[in-house]
């Protein structure tokens, strides 16, 4: 008897440890998200305070109104204002220093920020560290760490990428500066120029804001009233607290999105944990059915038995969440390192374990464990006292037709919610996410309850080749996986959830790539494209000239985009040299003719004309840069499946709508008779002068976008890896419990001549088959989800459905492989069974 | 009826030399087998009897390669078990030894036929179809071959177990209380078949039992007490067994 008790304890030790591990990981991840979020908010909060602390008031335009030295003068005369300074700031990453070796300084995470040097010491959050401040044209200063990290030396002259039409400037580094107390820039690179020089280099006409320091003679609030009075309603005035709040809010919204992304993955992982824990408790309760029956026989009420089981769950949950909090702290460091490794460039920050983090971690961990144990506990409470004597046949408790019925209902409800979310035309993001998340959760539970119907046939199908290869151990593995469809289904379901999300992402990703390829192949005739390496950047006008004079390039087609309003609808407006249109693009003319394009006409994309209810010959009011509108006649309609959106106008017309001298990108073709290599060499020569550019052939562009989509998919898979890992823990756990349950059977197999390695193989392949069932179900569900997402998403974003069969097959194969590995531990336990003990078990 | 060509065998199918098995150490040391020398002739049905703790199960487990001796040797055919590795011992059990246990003899996921051929299948050996047919017919299971164990009665399950034990034509079949869980009528059928396997097919069977009636089917009965063989009967009947048991226990 003692022997059995000992075995029970040993089996429970593993069960408890593995069950707890799921919770440890889930709670760890949630805690890490909270710790990171707290730490980053503190860190960026400090940064916001350092940026804003010296500025008493700041004025910025709230509409398209001027903000020049005239307005600065007016503000300066207000009583109580000590100094007012107009400030310029460039768009992030549009000013980039070039190292002596020709490469640009451009961190992949935090931006390069360029601004005008504020001369007043109070308003300027930086102080000169070496050299001096910039005082005129041809001078710049850089923050001390960026200078040291990139080898810039004060007194030397360097080139910089700037957003002018030339795209480049040369300036002497006259000094380095310290931001705040210890140059804590959170990874950003800071550059400053003298104010008038900044205006030229940043291509500005107006200040971005005016910073004001008061002289202390009047209450700042009163000064503010006067400033607002002078400036009128088209300007916003903010005091230090407003600025700080606005700056912090900007940082926090980013941090919050980031933290919620992490939490979303943690929630998926915890959801998966529910299945595993429920499964474990279910199996263990059915193994302890005699003990439960005995408790009932000697007078324990169902409630008491149920409470005892829930108590066990509470203890497991408490212990696991406590460990999870500790793991979370470690994970926070790990995540920081991982995110920095993929180029997030996070600053150094504290990792505070706040009360909220602790309460949430414990609450979630204990809650999830107890919810998971609830159904098994109820079933345990309902154990008939007579089972103390009769025992049961080892099959899992209850279930059957009723659970199939419930599964069907839940799956239908889930499908309904998900369908409504996808096709119901809901605008609120929160409602949409709630419906999608809730619907998916219901759907998963429903499918899990229904999947025992298919678990056995899938197991046998998957196992058929295995029993061909491994003969008897293989076919025993197959039958073992199929013998308890409910257990196999629940175990596999945990894997299904993670893998279905991965598969769905694969389907969407493949469709995106397919759309992109189709778009490029059908509408782009050009061979080459030059575009800025940063989103905010533009291609300097000078580049077009360089390309024109390149020997092996032709049909140079520079393109500009802007946003406007056509008959009240938001619309893009693009322009390009019309004589190059046919050489570079095939926009799929639907109606009219591009030949009729002039300064009073436009070409329109079909979907916009449909929205507006207009056709060729009709006119529409296009909003101009000065706020007025101009009626333009539609002379051509082009197809939806092209890279241009909205309307296409002549260059002269475009300049009355948009305000931009540089190009968004430039398309070009290879001169007939020249080779790709020659063209690439020409582009490389141009790139040497404009290192902010990327030049790619259409094929390279396709590859780079495909690469980006793939990278996103890998990152997503990596994050879902947590849920997948937990699912494999579940497989190990279930296998270990099944092994324990089948001790006698395994002993018999050994007695009649199954070798230890045959037994290993049998157990490992059973684990592999269970994984395979999960992966197949996951891939199937994921494909269905993916197809629905593609159908529900507007055609402009996702149109030509493509199924990544190879990736999906690979996913299933990898899952089976990992299942083999997961089976290793249970297999070792099975192999170690003492034959004699096992037979007399 | 098919005449069996019995495999060429040594006259002695299994034997022990000074078989000793000691459990525990110091004060708690228990000697389960005390230098037992015994041999089992080929084509003979031997029953081993004795009170609980007499060492009869230990003797059988050691003979069958399920347990290792503290000292002494077990020889099956001409193979010395004490010199075999764990793996070779398993392969020996698969090919040279058959088992019938008291209960839980069958793998629930396999059909009756698959259970019968299990040791052969584990070795990827094709069963001899004629012999298989013979065995199946003898245990009267032809129309039950496709059934899973839970679709068979207790007696049928034990018959499947006996058929499995015989299917590979092992050197020795060891049976541990094979009728312990059966009613007397069903049990008699099993015992009758085991005796026929010895008489007609030249099979060697060693059976551990409590039951004098079961033992009376054997050609020879060994009586164990305190780890030693204390008595032996040839061509026993129930009465002679009972009286020997009384003598042995009253010693």
Interface residues (C-beta under 8 A of the other chain):
Chain A: X471 X472 X473 X476 X479 X480 X482 X483 X744 X745 X748 X749 X750 X751 X752 X753 X754 X755 X756 X757 X758 X835 X836 X839
Chain B: X61 X64 X66 X67 X86 X87 X90 X91 X93 X94 X95 X99 X101 X104 X105 X106 X107 X108 X109 X110 X118 X119 X121 X122 X123 X124 X164
